[in-house]
Amino acid sequence: MVLLHKRVEMPRPLAGSKLAIYIDKLATRPDLRGEGLGSALVTHAAAVARRQQLPLVLHVRESNVRAFALYRRLGFDHVGSQGGLYTNGERARVMVNEAP
């Protein structure tokens, strides 16, 4: 499992804000999916973002229905889509958690 997060300028369509914590990569080994590990990592990243008073932003492939459902359950809003992130041309959903 990998979780990378960093302070970045907000991606479009959230360019009105200045900074965000951005989850760059999050992956779970197939045999460990459904164990709550991804939820725990994202919840931790959200707590870090909250302490820094920054939104938490990520992209998720439009085809990744399971991850999209996880992020919605964890309080993320789908705020737009973006192309050009994946070599196969698939678009990504831009998701943000701005919980207080």
C-alpha positions as CSV (number, residue, x, y, z in Angstrom):
1,M,0.0,0.0,0.0
2,V,1.3,3.4,-0.9
3,L,0.1,6.8,0.2
4,L,1.9,9.9,-0.9
5,H,0.6,13.3,0.1
6,K,2.1,16.8,-0.4
7,R,1.2,20.5,-0.4
8,V,0.3,21.6,-3.9
9,E,-1.4,24.4,-5.7
10,M,-5.1,23.5,-6.2
11,P,-5.8,21.7,-9.5
12,R,-8.5,23.0,-11.8
13,P,-11.5,23.4,-11.2
14,L,-10.4,24.4,-7.6
15,A,-7.9,27.1,-8.7
16,G,-9.7,29.7,-6.6
17,S,-8.0,28.3,-3.5
18,K,-4.3,28.6,-2.9
19,L,-3.0,25.4,-1.5
20,A,-4.2,21.8,-0.8
21,I,-2.9,18.5,0.4
22,Y,-2.9,16.2,-2.6
23,I,-3.0,12.4,-2.5
24,D,-0.8,11.5,-5.4
25,K,-0.9,7.7,-5.2
26,L,-3.0,5.3,-3.1
27,A,-3.0,1.6,-3.9
28,T,-3.8,-1.5,-2.0
29,R,-2.6,-5.0,-2.9
30,P,-5.6,-6.9,-4.3
31,D,-5.5,-9.6,-1.6
32,L,-5.7,-6.8,1.1
33,R,-8.6,-4.8,-0.3
34,G,-11.7,-4.5,1.8
35,E,-9.6,-4.7,5.1
36,G,-10.0,-1.0,5.9
37,L,-6.4,-0.1,5.2
38,G,-7.2,2.5,2.4
39,S,-9.9,4.0,4.6
40,A,-7.4,4.3,7.5
41,L,-4.8,6.0,5.3
42,V,-7.2,8.5,3.7
43,T,-8.7,9.3,7.1
44,H,-5.2,10.0,8.5
45,A,-4.4,12.2,5.5
46,A,-7.7,14.1,6.0
47,A,-6.8,14.7,9.7
48,V,-3.4,16.1,8.6
49,A,-5.2,18.4,6.1
50,R,-7.7,19.5,8.7
51,R,-4.9,20.4,11.1
52,Q,-3.3,22.5,8.4
53,Q,-6.6,24.0,7.5
54,L,-6.2,22.8,3.9
55,P,-8.5,20.8,1.6
56,L,-7.6,17.3,0.7
57,V,-7.6,16.6,-3.0
58,L,-7.2,13.5,-5.2
59,H,-7.9,12.2,-8.7
60,V,-9.6,8.9,-9.3
61,R,-10.0,7.1,-12.6
62,E,-13.6,7.3,-13.9
63,S,-13.6,3.5,-14.2
64,N,-12.6,2.9,-10.6
65,V,-16.1,2.7,-9.2
66,R,-14.9,1.1,-5.9
67,A,-12.4,3.8,-5.1
68,F,-15.0,6.5,-6.0
69,A,-17.5,5.0,-3.6
70,L,-14.8,4.8,-0.8
71,Y,-13.9,8.5,-1.2
72,R,-17.6,9.5,-1.2
73,R,-18.1,7.5,2.0
74,L,-15.1,9.3,3.5
75,G,-16.6,12.8,2.8
76,F,-15.1,13.7,-0.6
77,D,-17.1,15.6,-3.1
78,H,-16.8,15.1,-6.9
79,V,-16.0,18.6,-8.2
80,G,-15.1,18.0,-11.8
81,S,-13.1,15.9,-14.2
82,Q,-9.7,16.2,-15.8
83,G,-8.1,14.6,-18.8
84,G,-4.4,14.0,-19.7
85,L,-3.5,12.2,-16.5
86,Y,-3.5,8.6,-17.8
87,T,-1.7,7.2,-20.9
88,N,-4.9,5.4,-22.0
89,G,-6.8,8.6,-22.3
90,E,-9.2,7.9,-19.5
91,R,-10.5,10.9,-17.6
92,A,-10.1,11.3,-13.9
93,R,-12.6,12.6,-11.4
94,V,-11.3,15.4,-9.2
95,M,-12.4,14.9,-5.6
96,V,-12.0,17.2,-2.6
97,N,-12.6,16.9,1.1
98,E,-12.9,20.2,2.8
99,A,-14.3,19.0,6.1
100,P,-13.7,21.3,9.1
